[in-house]
Amino acid sequence: MPIQTMDIKVAGNGRMVLPASVRKAMGLHGDAKVILTIEDDLVRLSPIGHGVSRAQALYREHAKLERTTDDFLNDRKAEAVADLGEVASADEDRDAQ
């Protein structure tokens, strides 16, 4: 997509209106949320769904194993149980001294 620039008025209270052409290009319809990113003196608006889509695409590209969310959560629970066991073991060692 070629870079486009346009002037947009910002009201005294900070509100601005995104022109219809911008909303259409961003895929925004009706009430919508966007991610606002500030980098140095530049501001970027991104539709919130695009970030999710990009993250999912990156995951699919780099994931080495076929795993479900349940697999991931079960692994985290097992790690938490192991961590608690290590803490309890360290406490017992300290108390024994």
MOUR-V654204 format. One record per residue. N is the residue number from 0. RES is the residue in one letter. PSI is psi as a letter, one per 20 degrees, with the letter a starting at -180 (999 if undefined). NEAR is the number of other ideal C-beta (glycine too) atoms within 12 Angstrom. D_FIRST is the distance of its C-alpha to the first C-alpha in Angstrom with 2 decimals. Layout:
<<N	RES	PSI	NEAR	D_FIRST> <N	RES	PSI	NEAR	D_FIRST>>
This chain:
<<0	M	p	6	0.00> <1	P	q	5	3.80> <2	I	p	5	6.51> <3	Q	q	12	8.75> <4	T	q	8	12.35> <5	M	q	14	15.21> <6	D	p	8	18.78> <7	I	p	16	20.06> <8	K	p	12	23.79> <9	V	p	12	25.26> <10	A	r	9	28.76> <11	G	h	7	31.76> <12	N	j	6	31.71> <13	G	i	8	28.13> <14	R	q	10	26.60> <15	M	r	17	23.48> <16	V	p	13	21.81> <17	L	p	21	18.15> <18	P	q	16	17.43> <19	A	h	12	17.13> <20	S	h	13	13.66> <21	V	g	21	12.54> <22	R	g	18	14.81> <23	K	g	13	13.54> <24	A	h	18	9.84> <25	M	i	24	11.55> <26	G	k	17	13.99> <27	L	p	22	16.91> <28	H	p	11	20.08> <29	G	b	7	23.39> <30	D	p	8	24.45> <31	A	q	19	21.94> <32	K	q	16	21.76> <33	V	q	21	18.99> <34	I	p	19	19.25> <35	L	p	17	19.43> <36	T	p	14	19.22> <37	I	p	10	20.82> <38	E	o	8	20.63> <39	D	d	7	22.77> <40	D	j	6	21.86> <41	L	q	10	18.27> <42	V	p	15	17.67> <43	R	p	16	14.90> <44	L	p	24	15.05> <45	S	p	21	14.25> <46	P	p	24	15.69> <47	I	h	20	18.85> <48	G	h	18	18.48> <49	H	h	22	15.33> <50	G	g	19	17.58> <51	V	g	15	20.25> <52	S	g	15	18.18> <53	R	g	16	17.00> <54	A	g	16	20.67> <55	Q	g	14	21.97> <56	A	g	13	19.80> <57	L	g	12	20.98> <58	Y	g	17	24.49> <59	R	h	13	24.50> <60	E	h	10	23.31> <61	H	i	10	26.01> <62	A	p	15	28.80> <63	K	h	8	31.88> <64	L	q	10	34.09> <65	E	o	9	33.89> <66	R	q	15	34.76> <67	T	r	11	34.83> <68	T	h	10	34.62> <69	D	g	10	38.40> <70	D	g	14	38.84> <71	F	g	16	36.94> <72	L	h	13	38.97> <73	N	h	14	42.21> <74	D	g	16	41.54> <75	R	h	15	40.95> <76	K	g	14	44.17> <77	A	g	14	46.12> <78	E	g	14	44.92> <79	A	g	14	45.98> <80	V	g	14	49.39> <81	A	g	14	49.81> <82	D	g	14	48.91> <83	L	h	14	51.46> <84	G	h	14	54.02> <85	E	h	14	53.49> <86	V	g	14	53.90> <87	A	g	14	57.07> <88	S	g	14	58.43> <89	A	h	14	57.86> <90	D	g	13	59.60> <91	E	g	12	62.54> <92	D	g	11	62.85> <93	R	g	10	62.88> <94	D	h	9	65.46> <95	A	i	8	67.67> <96	Q	999	7	67.96>>
